[in-house]
Amino acid sequence: MKKARIGGILLAIMLMFGSVGLAGFSGKNMEKYSHQLNHFTKEEKEISISLDFSSPIIEENDDFAVVKMKGLTCFSESGRPVLPVETKVLTFPLGTKILQIEMTPFHTKRMDIEKQIQPGYKPVPLNGMHDAICIPDKQVYESNDPYPNAWYRYAVGGGLVNEKHATLLVLQIYPVRYYPTENQIEYAEHMELKITYKEPTSPIVKGNLDIYDLVIIAPQAFESILSPLVEFKNAHGMKTIMKTVEDIVSDYEGRDGAEKIKYFIKDAIETWGIKYVLLVGGKKSMWIGNWGMDGPNKVDDSLWWTPVRYSALKDYLPGSWGECGYLSDLYFADIYDANGNFSSWDSNGNGKFAEWTETAVDIRDLYPDVYVGRLPTRNEEEVKIMVNKIMTYEGSPADPSWFNRMLLVGGDTFPGDNTNVLEGEYSTTHEFSYMPSQFTATKLYVSDKSLMGGKSGKLAARLAWMNVIKTMNEGFGFVAFDGHGSPTAWATHPVEDNSTWVNGLMTYNMDLLKNGNKLPVVSVGGCHNSEFNISFFDFSKNVWTYQPTFECWSWHLTRIDGGGAIATIGCTGLGYGAVGDEDNNGIPDTIERFGGYIEGQFFYAYGVEGKHNLGDCWGMAIQNYLNKFPIDFNEQPESDTQIDCKTVEEWCIIGDPSLQIGGYS
């Protein structure tokens, strides 16, 4: 992937103190590629890995060559050569120190190719159609150096593996390297890796803690309303305790309310062994209050019942589209780094959290150590509604006649991209492919006009929401939308018609949903659908809202009394998709990276891995994403790896993370 840009001394420091974001090691004209620290002890252990690779296969399209290896996927970065990769994920007890990684390639050979290697496409935002950009990066394609400049790179993180806190080592091995000016590839037929490590002398988190499973964090104003939910959870075996925001802010150290809550969560993990955190409380006013443009740079806890954290990741440069930050509840889930240290999301210590700009970057771990969801309630009535919905939903097993059904809603997300792929339809069909065999799919698509009620034309597209509501009222266990979004709406396009919007569902009409207790878990692919910092009179400041609304799409759908959803998962910021088929593997890239990939992994966790608590599905999806796309914090804004970081940070649960999907038996 990216070229290593960090010197050996800095790498040693990063390994020692756990501030590694991502690093690769190169040793040109050497048989062995390695990095080691000189602080070995008798407690060190080793793991050896042997890898064999087939000869590369060269395919050609109209403009470029595509390199493949049997059994391998490919890695891709905008404008840089798309090449095969082998990924290995190793797990150790949390706090394990990786002392040394050695890699030796064997039987390396050179091969001439006729065309330049296919460069990666630029990520495409889900706020409208943008041209699919595939332009070779001159710094790479005019270089005499090999790409990538190392045979492997690695990343470390701290997360949950099989419900145990662990250190993860992600190895990405590159058996093929490209010499652009010579138009040659170099490949290895065999590789040997040796990892030397040291486990912690005592566990950072005790493995036998089982005092509580769930902690509910809420303001005192909602405490009495939530008490029946605490009792209900405990009665159903979900050991639950509630802690008020006021008590946490009073009892814990931290620079603001969010950091104090995060330190409390750390304490709750180490004292009680909690697995889930339910944050209850959104903005205090549905009418006014800074919608959030200042959020990444200025903390104002007074606006919120329960504090929030903004990521200060800036995904645009001057003169281009993008945003300077967004809400991220992943902050409250990422408690530990790979070494077991507190993951502050402010590694440079300047008081701005989760920065990634032209001038500053904060290294953060990103792997969830606890599963977090939020009910962004603004008043007591909304709390009552959600308590009743959760207790009713979980109180008895769902009737299979409606629960074992999944609604798929999509269209042509990016008309005119010359791929002939209807991204929204392809993605939702792919998501359904992971579901258990007893599930059936109902499709509302543009290709057969079912989304528009069998009709054509702009009027049918404008009124498509009527068909969505009518169909959702039948009852489904899951609903998957994939297309474009805003805080007020979800929409898509007809086939190859970028000028027409097909209005799927809006905050203005979703109150017509009357599906009663047949409540689905909803996954929504689109921009800003879960941006829960919305207030009615702030739309003029929010370029993504387009019109006044009291709350965001996902929260409105979830808090509807007498229908809607039991939980909704989506983006708090600008979402991203992929177009094309860079590696020519016959699988559209729309499901292989960014939003399409992480959404698919949610359904993989449920249908294939058998995770039946909402937070477990969310957490596994994020972990699988980071294992496949390790974050390189050395890269610049607008890089693919920065968008990978944003993809996991902005993807949040509006709902109860401990939710037993389908209810308790």
C-alpha positions in Angstrom: 0.0 0.0 0.0 1.6 3.2 1.2 5.4 3.8 1.2 6.9 3.7 4.7 7.8 7.2 5.8 9.1 6.7 9.3 12.7 6.2 10.3 13.9 3.2 12.3 14.4 5.1 15.6 10.9 6.5 15.5 9.5 3.1 14.7 11.3 1.7 17.7 9.8 4.4 19.9 6.3 3.7 18.5 6.6 0.0 19.1 7.8 0.5 22.7 5.2 3.0 23.7 2.2 1.8 21.6 1.7 4.9 19.4 2.0 2.9 16.2 -0.7 3.8 13.6 0.8 1.8 10.7 4.3 1.2 9.6 6.2 -0.8 6.9 9.8 -1.8 6.8 12.0 -1.9 3.8 15.6 -3.1 3.3 16.5 -2.6 -0.4 18.8 -5.2 -1.9 18.7 -7.3 1.3 17.4 -10.8 1.6 15.9 -10.2 5.0 13.5 -7.4 5.9 13.2 -6.7 9.6 12.9 -4.4 12.5 13.8 -5.2 16.0 14.2 -3.6 19.4 17.2 -4.4 21.6 15.1 -5.0 24.7 14.6 -8.8 24.5 14.0 -10.8 27.7 13.7 -14.4 28.7 9.9 -14.2 28.4 10.0 -13.6 24.6 8.1 -15.9 22.3 8.1 -16.5 18.6 5.6 -17.3 15.8 6.8 -18.5 12.4 4.7 -18.2 9.2 5.5 -19.8 5.8 3.7 -18.6 2.7 3.8 -20.0 -0.8 2.5 -18.0 -3.8 1.6 -19.0 -7.3 3.0 -17.2 -10.3 1.3 -13.9 -11.1 -1.4 -13.8 -13.8 -1.5 -10.7 -16.0 -4.8 -9.6 -17.5 -5.4 -6.4 -19.6 -8.3 -4.0 -20.0 -8.4 -1.2 -22.5 -5.8 1.0 -20.8 -4.0 -1.0 -18.1 -2.7 -4.3 -16.9 -4.2 -6.1 -13.9 -2.0 -8.4 -11.7 -3.6 -11.3 -9.9 -2.4 -14.2 -7.8 -4.4 -17.3 -7.2 -6.2 -17.2 -3.8 -5.3 -13.6 -3.0 -7.3 -10.4 -2.9 -5.8 -7.0 -4.0 -5.0 -3.8 -2.2 -5.8 -0.5 -3.8 -5.1 3.2 -3.1 -6.3 6.1 -5.3 -4.0 6.6 -8.3 -1.6 3.8 -7.2 -1.0 0.4 -8.6 -3.6 -2.3 -7.7 -1.6 -5.4 -6.5 -2.2 -8.7 -4.8 -2.1 -8.9 -1.0 -2.1 -11.7 1.6 -3.5 -10.6 5.0 -2.8 -12.4 8.3 -4.3 -11.4 11.6 -2.7 -12.7 14.8 -4.2 -12.2 18.3 -2.4 -12.0 21.6 -3.4 -11.1 25.2 -4.0 -7.3 25.5 -0.8 -5.5 26.2 1.5 -7.8 24.3 4.6 -6.1 22.9 5.6 -6.9 19.4 9.4 -6.9 19.6 10.4 -7.9 16.1 9.0 -8.8 12.7 11.3 -10.5 10.3 10.4 -11.3 6.7 12.5 -13.1 4.1 11.3 -13.5 0.4 12.6 -16.5 -1.5 12.8 -17.2 -5.2 12.2 -13.7 -6.4 11.7 -13.2 -10.1 11.2 -10.4 -12.5 8.6 -10.2 -15.3 8.0 -7.6 -18.1 4.5 -6.4 -18.7 3.1 -4.6 -21.7 0.9 -1.9 -20.0 1.1 0.1 -16.8 -0.6 -1.5 -13.9 -4.2 -0.4 -13.2 -4.4 2.5 -10.7 -7.0 2.6 -7.9 -10.1 4.7 -8.2 -10.8 7.7 -6.0 -13.5 7.2 -3.3 -16.9 8.6 -4.3 -19.0 10.5 -1.7 -22.7 9.4 -1.3 -24.1 12.9 -1.5 -24.5 12.9 -5.2 -22.8 11.8 -8.4 -19.1 12.6 -8.8 -17.0 11.4 -11.7 -15.1 8.1 -11.0 -11.5 9.3 -11.1 -8.8 6.9 -12.1 -5.6 8.8 -12.7 -2.1 7.4 -12.2 -0.2 9.1 -9.4 2.9 10.6 -11.1 5.0 10.3 -7.9 4.6 6.5 -8.1 4.3 5.9 -11.8 7.4 8.0 -12.7 9.5 6.6 -9.8 12.5 4.3 -10.1 11.6 2.8 -6.7 9.4 -0.3 -6.4 5.8 0.0 -5.3 5.2 -0.9 -2.6 8.7 -0.2 -1.3 8.5 -3.0 1.3 7.3 -6.6 1.0 4.9 -6.1 3.9 3.5 -3.7 6.4 1.8 -4.2 9.8 -0.6 -2.5 12.1 -1.4 -3.2 15.8 -4.6 -2.6 17.7 -6.4 -3.4 20.9 -9.9 -4.9 20.6 -12.3 -7.7 21.5 -11.7 -11.2 20.0 -14.1 -14.0 21.1 -15.2 -11.7 23.9 -11.7 -11.3 25.3 -9.6 -8.2 25.3 -6.7 -8.7 22.9 -3.9 -7.2 21.0 -4.2 -7.7 17.2 -1.3 -7.8 14.8 -2.4 -7.3 11.2 0.2 -8.3 8.6 -0.3 -7.3 5.0 2.2 -9.2 2.8 2.8 -8.0 -0.8 4.2 -10.9 -2.9 4.3 -8.6 -6.0 6.1 -5.3 -6.4 5.9 -3.0 -9.4 8.9 -1.1 -10.9 7.0 1.6 -12.9 9.8 3.2 -15.0 10.9 -0.3 -16.1 7.3 -1.6 -16.4 8.3 -4.8 -14.6 7.0 -6.7 -11.6 9.1 -8.5 -9.0 7.4 -11.4 -7.3 8.3 -13.9 -4.6 7.3 -17.5 -4.7 7.8 -18.1 -1.0 8.1 -16.0 2.1 9.1 -16.7 5.7 8.0 -14.5 8.6 9.0 -14.6 12.2 7.3 -12.5 14.9 8.9 -12.1 18.3 6.7 -10.9 21.1 6.4 -10.6 24.8 3.1 -11.1 26.6 2.2 -8.9 29.6 3.2 -10.3 33.0 -0.4 -9.8 34.3 -3.7 -9.3 32.5 -4.8 -5.7 31.9 -8.4 -6.7 32.1 -9.2 -9.7 34.3 -10.9 -12.4 32.3 -13.2 -13.7 35.1 -15.1 -10.4 35.6 -18.8 -11.0 35.1 -20.5 -8.5 37.4 -22.4 -6.5 34.8 -22.9 -6.8 31.0 -24.5 -3.4 30.3 -24.1 0.0 31.7 -26.7 2.7 30.8 -25.3 6.3 31.0 -28.1 8.9 31.2 -28.8 12.3 32.8 -30.6 12.4 36.1 -33.6 13.8 34.3 -34.2 10.5 32.6 -33.1 8.2 35.5 -36.5 7.2 36.8 -38.0 6.6 33.3 -35.1 4.2 32.6 -35.4 2.3 35.8 -37.9 -0.2 34.4 -35.6 -0.9 31.5 -32.8 -1.7 34.0 -35.1 -4.1 35.8 -36.2 -5.7 32.6 -32.7 -6.3 31.3 -31.7 -7.9 34.6 -34.7 -10.1 34.6 -33.7 -11.4 31.1 -30.1 -12.2 32.1 -28.5 -9.0 30.8 -26.9 -7.8 34.0 -27.4 -4.1 33.9 -26.5 -1.0 36.0 -27.2 2.7 35.4 -24.9 5.6 36.1 -25.9 9.3 35.7 -24.0 11.8 33.6 -23.9 14.1 36.6 -22.2 11.5 38.9 -19.6 10.6 36.2 -18.7 14.2 35.6 -18.4 14.8 39.4 -16.4 11.6 40.1 -14.0 11.2 37.2 -11.1 13.2 35.8 -11.1 14.4 32.2 -10.8 17.5 30.1 -14.5 17.5 29.2 -17.6 15.5 29.7 -16.9 13.0 26.9 -13.4 12.2 28.3 -14.8 11.7 31.8 -17.4 9.3 30.5 -14.7 7.4 28.6 -12.6 7.1 31.7 -15.7 5.8 33.5 -16.3 3.2 30.8 -12.6 2.1 31.2 -13.2 1.7 34.9 -16.5 -0.2 34.3 -14.6 -2.7 32.0 -11.9 -3.3 34.6 -14.2 -3.4 37.6 -17.4 -5.0 36.3 -16.4 -6.6 33.0 -19.0 -4.7 31.0 -19.5 -5.5 27.3 -22.2 -2.9 26.3 -22.7 0.8 26.9 -26.0 2.5 26.1 -25.7 6.3 26.0 -29.1 7.9 26.5 -29.4 11.6 25.7 -29.1 13.8 22.6 -29.4 17.6 22.1 -31.4 19.4 24.7 -33.2 21.5 22.2 -34.9 20.3 19.0 -35.3 24.0 17.9 -31.9 25.7 18.4 -28.3 25.0 19.2 -25.1 25.0 17.2 -25.7 22.1 14.8 -22.1 21.1 15.0 -19.8 22.9 12.6 -17.9 24.1 15.7 -18.1 20.7 17.3 -14.7 19.4 16.2 -12.9 22.5 17.4 -15.0 23.7 20.4 -16.6 21.5 23.0 -19.9 22.6 24.4 -21.4 20.0 26.8 -24.2 22.4 27.7 -26.0 21.6 24.4 -26.3 17.9 25.3 -28.0 15.7 27.8 -25.2 13.2 27.4 -21.9 14.5 26.0 -20.6 13.7 22.5 -17.3 13.5 20.8 -16.6 15.0 17.3 -13.9 13.6 15.1 -11.8 16.5 13.7 -11.0 14.5 10.6 -11.0 16.9 7.6 -11.7 15.1 4.4 -11.2 18.0 2.0 -8.6 20.4 1.0 -9.2 24.1 0.2 -11.4 24.4 -2.9 -12.9 20.9 -2.7 -15.9 19.3 -1.2 -15.9 17.6 2.2 -16.4 18.5 5.9 -14.2 19.4 8.8 -15.6 16.9 11.3 -18.5 14.7 12.4 -20.0 12.9 15.5 -18.3 9.7 16.5 -19.6 7.4 19.3 -16.8 5.0 18.4 -14.7 7.3 20.6 -16.6 5.8 23.7 -15.9 2.2 22.5 -12.2 2.5 21.7 -10.8 2.4 25.2 -7.4 0.7 24.8 -4.6 0.8 22.3 -2.5 -2.3 21.4 -0.4 -1.9 24.5 -3.4 -1.6 26.8 -3.0 2.1 27.3 -5.9 4.5 27.3 -6.8 5.5 23.8 -7.3 9.2 24.1 -7.8 10.1 20.4 -5.6 13.2 21.2 -2.1 11.8 20.7 -0.6 15.2 20.0 -2.2 16.6 23.3 -3.5 19.8 21.8 -7.1 19.4 23.0 -8.6 18.7 19.6 -9.7 15.1 19.3 -9.4 12.7 16.3 -7.6 15.2 14.1 -6.5 14.4 10.6 -5.8 17.6 8.7 -3.0 19.1 6.6 -1.2 20.2 9.7 -2.1 17.7 12.5 -3.0 14.1 13.0 -4.0 12.1 16.1 -3.1 8.4 16.2 -6.1 6.4 17.4 -6.6 2.7 17.8 -10.3 2.5 16.5 -10.9 -1.1 17.5 -14.0 -1.4 19.8 -13.2 -2.6 23.3 -16.9 -2.4 24.3 -20.0 -2.1 22.2 -21.7 1.3 22.2 -25.0 2.7 21.0 -27.0 5.8 21.7 -30.6 6.9 22.1 -30.3 10.6 21.3 -33.4 11.5 23.2 -34.2 15.1 23.8 -37.1 14.9 26.3 -38.8 12.5 28.7 -41.4 11.5 26.2 -38.9 10.2 23.8 -37.2 8.2 26.6 -40.6 6.6 27.5 -41.2 5.7 23.9 -37.8 4.0 23.5 -38.0 2.1 26.8 -41.4 0.8 25.8 -40.2 -0.2 22.3 -37.1 -2.1 23.6 -39.0 -3.9 26.3 -41.8 -4.9 24.0 -39.4 -6.0 21.3 -37.2 -8.1 23.6 -40.0 -9.3 25.8 -40.9 -12.3 23.6 -39.5 -14.0 20.5 -40.5 -12.3 17.2 -43.1 -14.1 15.0 -41.1 -15.7 12.2 -43.9 -14.7 9.7 -42.6 -11.2 9.7 -39.2 -11.3 11.4 -37.7 -13.8 8.8 -38.2 -11.2 6.1 -35.7 -8.6 4.8 -36.6 -5.5 2.8 -34.0 -4.4 0.3 -34.2 -0.8 -1.1 -31.8 0.5 -3.7 -31.2 1.9 -7.2 -28.5 3.3 -9.4 -26.4 5.2 -6.8 -23.9 6.5 -9.3 -25.4 6.8 -12.8 -23.0 7.5 -15.6 -20.0 5.7 -14.0 -19.7 3.4 -17.0 -19.7 0.2 -14.9 -23.3 -0.9 -15.7 -23.6 -1.7 -12.0 -26.7 -0.6 -10.0 -24.7 -0.1 -6.8 -27.6 0.2 -4.3 -29.3 -2.9 -5.7 -26.1 -4.9 -5.9 -25.1 -3.9 -2.3 -28.4 -4.8 -0.7 -28.6 -8.1 -2.6 -25.1 -8.9 -1.3 -26.1 -8.0 2.2 -29.0 -10.4 2.0 -26.7 -13.2 0.8 -25.3 -13.5 4.3 -28.7 -14.0 6.0 -29.8 -17.4 7.4 -31.6 -19.6 5.0 -35.0 -19.1 6.6 -35.0 -15.4 5.5 -36.7 -14.2 2.4 -36.1 -11.0 0.6 -38.5 -8.3 -0.7 -36.9 -6.0 -3.1 -37.8 -2.4 -3.9 -35.5 -1.6 -6.8 -35.4 0.8 -9.7 -34.4 -1.8 -12.3 -37.8 -3.4 -12.2 -39.6 -0.2 -11.1 -40.8 -1.9 -8.0 -39.5 1.1 -5.9 -41.7 3.4 -7.9 -44.8 1.2 -7.7 -44.2 -0.2 -11.2 -44.4 3.2 -12.8 -41.9 5.5 -14.6 -41.3 9.2 -14.7 -40.3 11.9 -12.3 -43.6 12.0 -10.5 -43.4 8.3 -9.8 -39.8 8.8 -8.6 -40.9 11.7 -6.3 -43.7 9.6 -4.8 -41.7 6.4 -4.3 -41.7 6.9 -0.6 -45.4 5.9 -0.6 -44.5 2.5 -1.8 -41.6 2.2 0.8 -44.0 3.0 3.6 -46.7 0.7 2.3 -44.2 -2.2 2.1 -42.5 -1.5 5.4 -45.9 -1.6 7.2 -46.1 -5.3 6.3 -43.3 -6.0 8.8 -39.7 -7.0 8.4 -36.9 -8.2 10.7 -34.3 -6.2 8.8 -34.4 -3.4 6.2 -31.4 -2.4 4.1 -31.3 1.0 2.3 -28.3 1.8 0.1 -28.0 5.0 -1.9 -27.8 8.7 -1.1 -28.7 10.4 2.1 -29.0 13.6 4.2 -30.2 14.2 7.7 -33.7 14.6 6.2 -34.0 12.0 3.5 -32.8 8.8 1.8 -33.0 8.6 -2.0 -31.5 7.1 -5.1 -31.6 7.4 -8.9 -33.3 5.5 -11.7 -31.1 3.5 -14.1 -28.6 5.9 -15.8 -30.6 9.0 -14.8 -28.6 11.3 -12.6 -31.0 14.1 -13.0 -33.9 12.3 -11.3 -34.2 11.6 -7.6 -36.2 8.6 -6.4 -37.4 9.7 -2.9 -37.3 6.6 -0.7 -38.1 7.9 2.7 -38.0 11.3 4.4 -38.4 12.7 7.9 -41.5 14.5 6.7 -43.4 11.3 5.7 -42.0 8.5 7.8 -44.5 9.1 10.6 -47.0 7.4 8.3 -45.3 4.1 9.1 -47.8 1.9 11.1 -45.9 -1.3 11.4 -46.7 -1.5 15.1 -44.4 -3.9 16.9 -43.0 -5.4 13.8 -39.9 -3.4 14.2 -36.9 -3.9 11.9 -33.2 -3.3 12.5 -32.4 -0.8 9.7 -29.1 -0.4 7.9 -28.9 2.8 5.8 -26.2 3.5 3.3 -26.0 7.3 2.6 -24.6 10.5 3.9 -25.5 12.1 7.2 -28.6 9.9 7.8 -27.5 9.5 11.4 -26.2 13.0 12.1 -28.0 13.3 15.4 -26.9 16.9 16.1 -29.8 18.5 14.1 -32.1 21.3 15.3 -34.9 22.9 13.4 -33.5 26.4 12.9 -30.0 25.3 12.2 -30.6 24.0 8.7 -29.3 27.3 7.2 -25.9 26.6 8.7 -25.9 22.9 7.7 -25.1 22.5 4.0 -26.1 18.8 4.2 -29.7 19.3 5.6 -31.2 21.2 2.7 -34.4 21.9 4.6 -35.6 22.3 8.2 -36.0 19.2 10.3 -36.2 18.5 14.0 -33.9 15.5 14.0 -31.9 13.3 11.7 -33.4 10.5 9.6 -32.2 7.6 11.7 -33.3 8.9 15.0 -36.7 10.0 13.7 -37.2 6.5 12.2 -36.1 4.8 15.5 -38.1 7.0 17.9 -41.5 6.7 16.1 -44.2 5.6 18.5 -46.2 2.7 17.0 -43.8 1.8 14.3 -40.6 2.7 12.6 -37.4 0.8 13.6 -36.0 -0.7 16.7 -32.6 0.5 15.8 -30.8 2.2 12.9 -27.2 2.0 11.8 -25.8 4.7 9.5 -23.3 7.5 8.9 -23.1 10.7 11.0 -21.1 12.4 8.3 -20.3 12.2 4.6 -20.4 8.6 3.5 -18.4 7.1 0.8 -18.7 4.4 -1.9 -16.6 2.7 -4.5 -17.2 2.2 -8.2 -15.7 0.0 -10.9 -13.8 -3.3 -10.6 -10.2 -2.3 -10.1 -8.8 -5.8 -9.6 -10.9 -7.3 -12.4 -12.2 -10.1 -10.1 -15.8 -9.9 -11.3 -17.0 -8.4 -8.1 -18.0 -4.7 -8.2 -15.9 -2.6 -5.9 -19.1 -1.1 -4.4 -19.2 -4.0 -1.9 -15.4 -4.3 -1.4 -14.6 -1.1 0.4 -16.0 1.9 2.3 -19.7 1.9 3.1 -20.6 -1.1 1.0 -18.1 -3.3 2.7 -18.8 -2.4 6.3 -22.6 -2.6 5.9 -22.1 -6.1 4.4 -20.0 -7.1 7.3 -22.8 -6.3 9.7 -25.0 -8.8 8.0 -22.1 -11.3 7.8 -21.8 -11.0 11.6 -25.5 -11.8 12.1 -26.1 -14.4 9.4 -22.8 -16.2 9.2 -21.1 -15.7 12.5 -24.4 -16.0 14.5 -24.0 -12.7 16.5 -27.5 -12.0 17.8 -26.8 -8.9 19.9 -26.9 -5.7 17.9 -23.6 -4.3 19.3 -21.7 -7.6 18.6 -22.7 -7.3 14.9 -21.6 -3.6 14.8 -18.3 -4.4 16.6 -17.4 -7.3 14.4 -18.1 -5.3 11.2 -15.7 -2.5 12.4 -13.0 -5.0 13.4 -13.3 -6.9 10.1 -13.0 -3.6 8.3 -9.9 -2.5 10.2 -8.3 -6.0 9.7 -8.8 -5.6 5.9 -7.9 -1.9 5.6 -5.4 -1.0 8.4 -5.2 2.8 8.9 -2.0 4.6 7.9 -1.9 7.8 9.8 1.1 9.0 7.9 -1.0 9.7 4.8 -2.5 13.0 3.9 -6.2 14.2 3.9 -8.3 12.8 1.1 -6.2 9.6 1.0 -8.1 6.3 0.8 -6.8 5.3 4.2 -8.2 8.5 5.7 -11.6 7.6 4.2 -11.2 4.2 5.8 -10.7 5.9 9.1 -13.8 8.0 8.6 -15.9 5.0 7.5 -15.5 3.3 10.9 -15.6 6.5 13.0 -18.9 7.8 11.5 -20.8 4.5 11.5 -22.9 4.5 14.6 -25.8 2.6 16.3 -28.9 4.6 17.0 -30.3 2.1 19.4 -29.5 -0.3 22.2 -26.2 -2.2 21.6 -27.3 -5.0 23.9 -30.5 -5.6 22.0 -31.3 -9.2 21.5 -32.2 -9.3 17.8 -35.5 -11.0 17.4 -36.3 -10.9 21.1 -35.7 -13.3 24.0 -37.0 -16.8 23.8 
